[in-house]
Amino acid sequence: MQLEGSNSWHVPAVLLALVGLLVPSSSFQHHRYEDMVRALFTVQNECPYITRIYSIGRSVEGRHLYVLEISDNPGIHEALEPEFKYVGNMHGNEVLGRELLIKLSQFLCEEYRARNPRIVRLIHDTRIHILPSMNPDGYEVAARQGPEFNGYLVGRGNAREIDLNRNFPDLNAYMYYYEKTNGPNHHLPLPDNWEHQVEPETLAVIKWMQNYNFVLSANLHGGAVVANYPFDKSKDPRIRGRTTYAATPDDKLFKELARTYSYAHSWMHHGWNCGDFFTEGITNGASWYSLSKGMQDFNYLHTNCFEITLELSCDKFPPASALRKEWLANREALVSYLEQVHHGIKGMVYDENNNPISNAEISVVGINHDVTSGVDGDYFRLLLSGTHTVTASAYGYLPFTSTITVGPAEAIQLDFYLKTAPKPNPKVKPHNNKRNLSSPKLPSKLGPR
């Protein structure tokens, strides 16, 4: 088990006085920054044994980016227990996600205390991380205008008016090049000096992704009602008036994840919402419109995490009177989507002496996207039902392949035991006529984009 205690704490009730009086967890209201912090600490106080609050960094104006962790062992990664995250309020003026995640935190705490068997099992088997607001500065700008006078773009960006969903390193261009040249298909490296090219909020989230082995995620937006899945960036040059579908190697899986949310939502799956029509209430991002440097594509290309973007309301800043209806419309969908983290396969990768192997690659025949094992040697690979041929490989070890049938229920456990590869004979000279299989280097220019 891995203990992650930095920037985290359990908060005794006496410290809650520093952020004001406790508020009823059942209330429906808009939460300014201090109200949001108070609500999170209230949940932590009410469910101290299954919650932890930690900060992943600060915004431009110095506000903490607080995460509420919900787990039976807060602060600890337990081997074979998947990590899940929800991110809200990336665009400061798209506020429904922020309120839904605060309410979800309260709901999980309340239902756990009531011994709801579904929620108890979910919390015991999953490590859940909830970031209600990625952009607290932008929210404050939007909130000062309020629901009645909020502009379509006012408060969208951070304090520097930077759109955080156009601020991640662009790894799509590399991926599309590598697809043509048999290059790496996962965990693409970041460009030089990237930390100085992103905003503080983006930097904090990237470091967060790198420090936790997230398996599944969703980020919550507003302005439409649809479940959007990667890729967000088109593979073709932009042509005015034309959209092009950009499929990931896990396209079928992403569609199913999007459908899970859409059909559990009260009306998203109807398709007609906000003057737009999306079949089954889902869309490929690039097919809708091409977006560069987005967060969901970055998750897929740089980490083990599969993320979709949930557009949840026509009104970016709905009035407080609408929040109860929106919560009831999204409650089952939020829980059902979270449960999808337990599908596919998972397991341990060991050496011959039963020592865990970290950073082993797990590949599936027919899907050109690998995942890697974590520091404890455990891996998680979301897959649709069916029979799959899976290979585990690691530097210095012989790869091992197994075939397994995945069903629609809980993830199937598949462990790998890798044998040490024999050392090459120094007397035998390698042939020089074989093709170089190393990954090609990306040229400095990738065409018009």
Salt bridges, closest charged atoms under 4 A:
GLU4 OE1 - ARG127 NH1 2.51
ASP35 OD1 - ARG38 NH1 2.83
GLU61 OE1 - ARG63 NH1 2.69
GLU69 OE1 - ARG52 NE 2.69
GLU69 OE2 - ARG127 NE 2.85
GLU83 OE2 - HIS77 ND1 2.70
GLU83 OE2 - ARG127 NH1 2.91
GLU83 OE1 - HIS129 NE2 2.68
GLU94 OE2 - HIS91 ND1 3.23
GLU94 OE2 - ARG156 NH1 3.36
GLU94 OE1 - HIS221 ND1 3.23
GLU94 OE2 - LYS316 NZ 2.90
GLU99 OE2 - HIS30 ND1 3.97
GLU99 OE1 - HIS31 ND1 2.60
ASP125 OD2 - ARG121 NE 3.68
ASP137 OD1 - ARG63 NH1 2.72
GLU140 OE1 - ARG32 NE 2.81
ASP163 OD1 - HIS91 NE2 2.73
ASP163 OD2 - ARG156 NE 3.02
ASP163 OD2 - ARG166 NH1 3.56
ASP170 OD2 - LYS233 NZ 2.58
GLU179 OE1 - LYS235 NZ 3.20
GLU195 OE2 - LYS207 NZ 3.07
GLU199 OE1 - ARG160 NH1 3.12
ASP250 OD1 - ARG381 NH1 2.77
ASP251 OD2 - LYS255 NZ 3.63
GLU256 OE1 - ARG259 NH1 3.35
GLU280 OE1 - ARG259 NE 3.00
GLU307 OE1 - LYS85 NZ 3.08
GLU332 OE1 - ARG118 NH1 2.91
GLU339 OE2 - ARG118 NE 2.80
GLU361 OE2 - HIS186 NE2 3.30
ASP370 OD2 - HIS186 NE2 3.98
ASP376 OD2 - HIS77 NE2 3.99
ASP378 OD2 - HIS77 NE2 2.81
GLU410 OE2 - ARG121 NH2 3.65
